[in-house]
Amino acid sequence: MKKEISITFIEIEKWLRENKEILINSIIKKIKQKENIFYFKLFRGKNFHLIIYLPYFLFFSNSSTRIEKPSSFQMILRKYIENQKIVNVIQKEFDKIVIFELSNSIKLIIEFFSDGNIIILDSEGKIIDALIKREWKDRKIDKNLEYKFPPIKNLLKKSFHEIFEILKKEEKNIINFLMEYFGLNYYYSQEILKKLNIDKNKKCSEISQKEIDLILKEIEEIRNSKIFFLKENDIIWIGSLEVENSIKFEKINEAFIYSYNKIEKKRIEKKIKEEKEKLEKILEKIEEKKKEINLEINEISLVIDTIQKNYIKINEICEKILSLRKMNIDWNDIKNIVKKQYNEILDINEHKGILILNIEGKKIEVDFKNLRGYINELFERRKKLKEKLERIKQKSLEEIKIDTKNQIQEEREEIKEQRQWYEKFRWFISSDGFLVVSGKDAETNEELIRKYTRKYDLVLHADIHGSPFTVIRNDKKGVIPAQTIYEAAQFTACYSQAWDLGLGTIHVYYVNPDQLVKANLPKGSFLIKGERNWLEKVKLRLSIGILEEKGSIKVFSSPPVAARKKTQYIITLVPGDRSADELVKEIRKHFESILPFELRSLFEKISDEEIKKLIPFGKGELVKVL
């Protein structure tokens, strides 16, 4: 199997470091398999999905898939691990192997190397079953055998002195040594050596103690790094070293999802291409068949027309032949008599009852024994051929429909990145880089304040009934810039009743979270104790922008200054009476005129509904194109 993604034990290690606690105490509710992809529906307070993508990695997603018919191995997995709790998840040290320990003492081994494998072990470590049974010189995967981990050469557990001694005895070059003895791939090995200015072809015996010490420090730094980079070449490389033209990710789960979508998109495109080629061949054959049938229909029509136009003459010849035959005249004599009398006769086949004529320069054959019956037969043959032609046309249409349906179904399989907690609210990133989150209704106002507001954050509210609460998240616990506060105030004002009433400005206040008191108020309402900080006459201005991100585009709303910080493709709204339908048409027209060609096709995939939900109260006015 040709690998399309290159990762090491380090990326598996980091994913577990990020996500292990989410997995522990989760219950495996359902398992689905689609070729090399396994979907685990998990429950821990709420449902979520773990996807095991063999032979590469595992990741969380909000998406699942539809499986028409479960595989036999899927049914075995269901039997042994469905409805079991995940007690622990560990990685085999320095290897791409993940072990799930379950509440029924079953262990699930996931091997992310070669073609990938999933092995079910009983409480004694014996193999119950495996996705792939295989054998090597030093171990074998099969039912009822004890599971053995593959031998590993990784030297990271050894002391510096031991590593250096092994290095000095090696004849190979340093880049191959790093790949073989440290579990690194070519990309890591190359970039580390490039960074340290060490020739990758340098012999191990020539490497100094200082150089190997620097290499080990680089490996340790990579293992501890929390930033991830992805580079697309012939294969996708995911790692913690920034390289030219790489994409940066804050979480490795996002990098895994991005990689999955890229590879699956290529697979789907290839499958669609193959299906199209197959369909084209079918359609070519159908077209050839249609031509053959049309040719036959035309020939029959020509014969019918010729017979009908010359029916009296042809009928006269047929009756003459039959009358001579009734007189017991020999066939040779009959042929001589009628050929002298009628120049149109080319031949007579007395055995088949066929008369061959040349009428109007056209060679035709007729049944001289039953001319009218023969004509009726021709009509019937033509009718059946036309019906056959219609069936073939219908078949080709059905083929196209099926192909289109398959393509649409395949395209639906894309996995969306795991939603952040704030995506259920309205939100934007301020021009100073602060996350600003706003409630959508009473329920989300309540949840935002109670669950996601912290000591050092700021809470905003417009001076009108029917305003959302907005929170500026202060992760650094420092002073929040005045510009960010004003942008948050604008955002609050735009999604308040002030917009619905058509107001141009409104006062907005902000307080510390400990000034909010719930008392016995309805859901989404809070009392404010102490002094309020006021921003007077905040202008209601809201920009809608297009942001290119990781090979796709997103439509978002934010105050104009914050929007300009993120993208050049924006348009600004103020309160007004034009409907969302009218505004969406104008917004589309604007973006289609300014977006570059490669983004325009992506923008076309964004639905009108996605844009409409950003427009406050479903109405407004476009004032300025920025």
Buried (B, 14 or more C-beta within 10 A) or exposed (E): EEBBBBBBBBBBBBBBBBBBEBBBEBBBBBBBBBEBBBBBBBBBEEEBBBBBBBBBBBBBBEBBBEEEEEBEBBEBBBEBBBEBBBBEBEBBEBBBBBBBBBBEEBBBBBBBBBEBBBBBBBEEEEBBBBBBBEEEEEBBBEEEBEBEEBEBEBBBEEEEEEBBEBBEEBEEBBBBBBBBBBBBBBBBBBBBBEEEEBEBEBEBEEBEEEBBEBBBEBBEEBBEBEEBBBBBEEBBBBBBBEBEEBBEBEBBBBBBBBBBBBBBBEBBEEEBEEBEEEBEEBBEEBEEBBEEBEEBBEEBEEBBEBBEEBEEBBBEBBEBBEEBBEEEBEEEEBBEBBBEEBEBBEEBEBEEBBBBBEBEEEEBBBBBBEBEEBBEEBEEBBEEBEEBBEEBEEBBEEBEEEBEEBBEEBEEBBBEBBEEEBEEBBBBBBBBEBBBBBBBEEEBBBBBBEEBBEEBBBBBBBBBEEBBBBBBBBEEEEEBBEBBBBBBBBBBBBBBBBBBEBBEEBBBBBBBBEBBEEEEEEEBBBEEEEEBEEBEEBBBBBBBBBBBEBEBBBBBBBBBBBBBBBBEBBBBBBBBEBBBEBBBEBBBEBBEEBBEEEBBEBBEEBEEEEBBBBBBBEBBBBEEEE
